[in-house]
Amino acid sequence: MYWVSGGDAGKFVESVEDAYKKVSKAGPSPLNLVDEEPEVETKQVITTPVE
């Protein structure tokens, strides 16, 4: 968390650069590594009612 007033442009720039470095160092989000489609193939089975 950074506390910067409206008149501290230099401090604001330093804060943004510091935050960017920390996020870059952390790497990609693990949430983006989740595949939306399952890796296992599924087969669709259609059944009809038997009387």
Backbone atoms as SQL, in Angstrom:
CREATE TABLE atoms (id INTEGER PRIMARY KEY, chain TEXT, resi INTEGER, resn TEXT, atom TEXT, x REAL, y REAL, z REAL);
INSERT INTO atoms VALUES
  (1, 'A', 1, 'MET', 'N', 0.864, -1.158, 0.000),
  (2, 'A', 1, 'MET', 'CA', 0.000, 0.000, 0.000),
  (3, 'A', 1, 'MET', 'C', 0.911, 1.221, 0.000),
  (4, 'A', 2, 'TYR', 'N', 0.514, 2.177, -0.781),
  (5, 'A', 2, 'TYR', 'CA', 1.303, 3.392, -0.914),
  (6, 'A', 2, 'TYR', 'C', 0.428, 4.592, -0.567),
  (7, 'A', 3, 'TRP', 'N', 1.009, 5.545, 0.110),
  (8, 'A', 3, 'TRP', 'CA', 0.313, 6.787, 0.430),
  (9, 'A', 3, 'TRP', 'C', 0.993, 7.896, -0.343),
  (10, 'A', 4, 'VAL', 'N', 0.273, 8.474, -1.314),
  (11, 'A', 4, 'VAL', 'CA', 0.849, 9.503, -2.159),
  (12, 'A', 4, 'VAL', 'C', -0.166, 10.623, -2.288),
  (13, 'A', 5, 'SER', 'N', 0.284, 11.844, -2.080),
  (14, 'A', 5, 'SER', 'CA', -0.615, 12.985, -2.241),
  (15, 'A', 5, 'SER', 'C', -0.580, 13.463, -3.694),
  (16, 'A', 6, 'GLY', 'N', -1.487, 14.338, -4.044),
  (17, 'A', 6, 'GLY', 'CA', -1.575, 14.844, -5.402),
  (18, 'A', 6, 'GLY', 'C', -0.350, 15.613, -5.851),
  (19, 'A', 7, 'GLY', 'N', 0.423, 16.157, -4.920),
  (20, 'A', 7, 'GLY', 'CA', 1.599, 16.945, -5.281),
  (21, 'A', 7, 'GLY', 'C', 2.884, 16.146, -5.346),
  (22, 'A', 8, 'ASP', 'N', 2.817, 14.850, -5.109),
  (23, 'A', 8, 'ASP', 'CA', 4.009, 14.005, -5.093),
  (24, 'A', 8, 'ASP', 'C', 4.128, 13.177, -6.362),
  (25, 'A', 9, 'ALA', 'N', 4.313, 13.839, -7.485),
  (26, 'A', 9, 'ALA', 'CA', 4.389, 13.117, -8.758),
  (27, 'A', 9, 'ALA', 'C', 5.567, 12.147, -8.785),
  (28, 'A', 10, 'GLY', 'N', 6.708, 12.581, -8.284),
  (29, 'A', 10, 'GLY', 'CA', 7.890, 11.713, -8.272),
  (30, 'A', 10, 'GLY', 'C', 7.679, 10.482, -7.413),
  (31, 'A', 11, 'LYS', 'N', 7.054, 10.673, -6.256),
  (32, 'A', 11, 'LYS', 'CA', 6.786, 9.541, -5.363),
  (33, 'A', 11, 'LYS', 'C', 5.767, 8.594, -6.003),
  (34, 'A', 12, 'PHE', 'N', 4.811, 9.158, -6.730),
  (35, 'A', 12, 'PHE', 'CA', 3.820, 8.333, -7.415),
  (36, 'A', 12, 'PHE', 'C', 4.494, 7.442, -8.461),
  (37, 'A', 13, 'VAL', 'N', 5.396, 8.020, -9.240),
  (38, 'A', 13, 'VAL', 'CA', 6.114, 7.256, -10.267),
  (39, 'A', 13, 'VAL', 'C', 6.918, 6.139, -9.619),
  (40, 'A', 14, 'GLU', 'N', 7.613, 6.433, -8.542),
  (41, 'A', 14, 'GLU', 'CA', 8.392, 5.410, -7.844),
  (42, 'A', 14, 'GLU', 'C', 7.492, 4.298, -7.316),
  (43, 'A', 15, 'SER', 'N', 6.325, 4.661, -6.800),
  (44, 'A', 15, 'SER', 'CA', 5.391, 3.673, -6.261),
  (45, 'A', 15, 'SER', 'C', 4.879, 2.748, -7.355),
  (46, 'A', 16, 'VAL', 'N', 4.538, 3.310, -8.513),
  (47, 'A', 16, 'VAL', 'CA', 4.047, 2.498, -9.627),
  (48, 'A', 16, 'VAL', 'C', 5.144, 1.570, -10.125),
  (49, 'A', 17, 'GLU', 'N', 6.361, 2.081, -10.256),
  (50, 'A', 17, 'GLU', 'CA', 7.474, 1.246, -10.713),
  (51, 'A', 17, 'GLU', 'C', 7.743, 0.114, -9.730),
  (52, 'A', 18, 'ASP', 'N', 7.687, 0.402, -8.431),
  (53, 'A', 18, 'ASP', 'CA', 7.907, -0.619, -7.408),
  (54, 'A', 18, 'ASP', 'C', 6.816, -1.687, -7.463),
  (55, 'A', 19, 'ALA', 'N', 5.567, -1.260, -7.590),
  (56, 'A', 19, 'ALA', 'CA', 4.459, -2.215, -7.662),
  (57, 'A', 19, 'ALA', 'C', 4.595, -3.079, -8.911),
  (58, 'A', 20, 'TYR', 'N', 4.976, -2.484, -10.042),
  (59, 'A', 20, 'TYR', 'CA', 5.153, -3.229, -11.291),
  (60, 'A', 20, 'TYR', 'C', 6.239, -4.287, -11.137),
  (61, 'A', 21, 'LYS', 'N', 7.346, -3.929, -10.495),
  (62, 'A', 21, 'LYS', 'CA', 8.433, -4.888, -10.285),
  (63, 'A', 21, 'LYS', 'C', 7.970, -6.061, -9.428),
  (64, 'A', 22, 'LYS', 'N', 7.198, -5.775, -8.386),
  (65, 'A', 22, 'LYS', 'CA', 6.711, -6.846, -7.495),
  (66, 'A', 22, 'LYS', 'C', 5.762, -7.789, -8.229),
  (67, 'A', 23, 'VAL', 'N', 4.867, -7.230, -9.032),
  (68, 'A', 23, 'VAL', 'CA', 3.919, -8.065, -9.783),
  (69, 'A', 23, 'VAL', 'C', 4.652, -8.876, -10.837),
  (70, 'A', 24, 'SER', 'N', 5.604, -8.274, -11.518),
  (71, 'A', 24, 'SER', 'CA', 6.375, -8.989, -12.535),
  (72, 'A', 24, 'SER', 'C', 7.171, -10.128, -11.921),
  (73, 'A', 25, 'LYS', 'N', 7.725, -9.899, -10.740),
  (74, 'A', 25, 'LYS', 'CA', 8.510, -10.921, -10.057),
  (75, 'A', 25, 'LYS', 'C', 7.634, -12.092, -9.625),
  (76, 'A', 26, 'ALA', 'N', 6.375, -11.812, -9.288),
  (77, 'A', 26, 'ALA', 'CA', 5.454, -12.864, -8.840),
  (78, 'A', 26, 'ALA', 'C', 5.106, -13.826, -9.979),
  (79, 'A', 27, 'GLY', 'N', 5.192, -13.356, -11.222),
  (80, 'A', 27, 'GLY', 'CA', 4.918, -14.228, -12.361),
  (81, 'A', 27, 'GLY', 'C', 3.450, -14.242, -12.742),
  (82, 'A', 28, 'PRO', 'N', 3.103, -15.145, -13.655),
  (83, 'A', 28, 'PRO', 'CA', 1.725, -15.190, -14.141),
  (84, 'A', 28, 'PRO', 'C', 0.768, -15.703, -13.067),
  (85, 'A', 29, 'SER', 'N', -0.464, -15.324, -13.198),
  (86, 'A', 29, 'SER', 'CA', -1.492, -15.753, -12.262),
  (87, 'A', 29, 'SER', 'C', -1.755, -17.247, -12.420),
  (88, 'A', 30, 'PRO', 'N', -1.814, -17.998, -11.321),
  (89, 'A', 30, 'PRO', 'CA', -2.123, -19.420, -11.441),
  (90, 'A', 30, 'PRO', 'C', -3.552, -19.648, -11.944),
  (91, 'A', 31, 'LEU', 'N', -4.398, -18.660, -11.836),
  (92, 'A', 31, 'LEU', 'CA', -5.762, -18.808, -12.334),
  (93, 'A', 31, 'LEU', 'C', -5.790, -18.854, -13.855),
  (94, 'A', 32, 'ASN', 'N', -4.818, -18.243, -14.511),
  (95, 'A', 32, 'ASN', 'CA', -4.753, -18.273, -15.965),
  (96, 'A', 32, 'ASN', 'C', -4.217, -19.593, -16.489),
  (97, 'A', 33, 'LEU', 'N', -3.675, -20.428, -15.632),
  (98, 'A', 33, 'LEU', 'CA', -3.102, -21.701, -16.061),
  (99, 'A', 33, 'LEU', 'C', -4.147, -22.810, -16.125),
  (100, 'A', 34, 'VAL', 'N', -5.349, -22.543, -15.660),
  (101, 'A', 34, 'VAL', 'CA', -6.414, -23.542, -15.649),
  (102, 'A', 34, 'VAL', 'C', -7.032, -23.612, -17.042),
  (103, 'A', 35, 'ASP', 'N', -7.093, -24.812, -17.596),
  (104, 'A', 35, 'ASP', 'CA', -7.720, -24.998, -18.905),
  (105, 'A', 35, 'ASP', 'C', -9.227, -24.947, -18.757),
  (106, 'A', 36, 'GLU', 'N', -9.862, -24.345, -19.711),
  (107, 'A', 36, 'GLU', 'CA', -11.311, -24.273, -19.679),
  (108, 'A', 36, 'GLU', 'C', -11.939, -25.583, -20.150),
  (109, 'A', 37, 'GLU', 'N', -11.239, -26.315, -21.001),
  (110, 'A', 37, 'GLU', 'CA', -11.754, -27.577, -21.503),
  (111, 'A', 37, 'GLU', 'C', -11.056, -28.725, -20.786),
  (112, 'A', 38, 'PRO', 'N', -11.795, -29.786, -20.470),
  (113, 'A', 38, 'PRO', 'CA', -11.160, -30.924, -19.790),
  (114, 'A', 38, 'PRO', 'C', -10.195, -31.643, -20.732),
  (115, 'A', 39, 'GLU', 'N', -9.152, -32.232, -20.154),
  (116, 'A', 39, 'GLU', 'CA', -8.159, -32.937, -20.950),
  (117, 'A', 39, 'GLU', 'C', -8.660, -34.315, -21.373),
  (118, 'A', 40, 'VAL', 'N', -9.603, -34.875, -20.635),
  (119, 'A', 40, 'VAL', 'CA', -10.113, -36.211, -20.910),
  (120, 'A', 40, 'VAL', 'C', -11.220, -36.107, -21.950),
  (121, 'A', 41, 'GLU', 'N', -11.146, -36.983, -22.950),
  (122, 'A', 41, 'GLU', 'CA', -12.204, -36.981, -23.952),
  (123, 'A', 41, 'GLU', 'C', -13.467, -37.590, -23.359),
  (124, 'A', 42, 'THR', 'N', -14.577, -36.977, -23.667),
  (125, 'A', 42, 'THR', 'CA', -15.858, -37.509, -23.204),
  (126, 'A', 42, 'THR', 'C', -16.693, -37.873, -24.420),
  (127, 'A', 43, 'LYS', 'N', -17.480, -38.926, -24.285),
  (128, 'A', 43, 'LYS', 'CA', -18.351, -39.338, -25.367),
  (129, 'A', 43, 'LYS', 'C', -19.795, -39.061, -24.958),
  (130, 'A', 44, 'GLN', 'N', -20.536, -38.568, -25.908),
  (131, 'A', 44, 'GLN', 'CA', -21.940, -38.286, -25.648),
  (132, 'A', 44, 'GLN', 'C', -22.736, -39.543, -25.978),
  (133, 'A', 45, 'VAL', 'N', -23.537, -39.994, -25.009),
  (134, 'A', 45, 'VAL', 'CA', -24.361, -41.192, -25.207),
  (135, 'A', 45, 'VAL', 'C', -25.815, -40.726, -25.218),
  (136, 'A', 46, 'ILE', 'N', -26.506, -41.085, -26.287),
  (137, 'A', 46, 'ILE', 'CA', -27.919, -40.738, -26.396),
  (138, 'A', 46, 'ILE', 'C', -28.731, -42.001, -26.197),
  (139, 'A', 47, 'THR', 'N', -29.635, -41.951, -25.266),
  (140, 'A', 47, 'THR', 'CA', -30.483, -43.119, -25.015),
  (141, 'A', 47, 'THR', 'C', -31.936, -42.733, -25.250),
  (142, 'A', 48, 'THR', 'N', -32.711, -43.730, -25.609),
  (143, 'A', 48, 'THR', 'CA', -34.137, -43.516, -25.798),
  (144, 'A', 48, 'THR', 'C', -34.883, -44.338, -24.772),
  (145, 'A', 49, 'PRO', 'N', -36.028, -43.891, -24.354),
  (146, 'A', 49, 'PRO', 'CA', -36.789, -44.653, -23.368),
  (147, 'A', 49, 'PRO', 'C', -37.263, -45.993, -23.968),
  (148, 'A', 50, 'VAL', 'N', -37.217, -47.005, -23.149),
  (149, 'A', 50, 'VAL', 'CA', -37.668, -48.332, -23.572),
  (150, 'A', 50, 'VAL', 'C', -39.038, -48.560, -22.953),
  (151, 'A', 51, 'GLU', 'N', -39.981, -49.008, -23.793),
  (152, 'A', 51, 'GLU', 'CA', -41.333, -49.291, -23.268),
  (153, 'A', 51, 'GLU', 'C', -41.500, -50.711, -22.894);
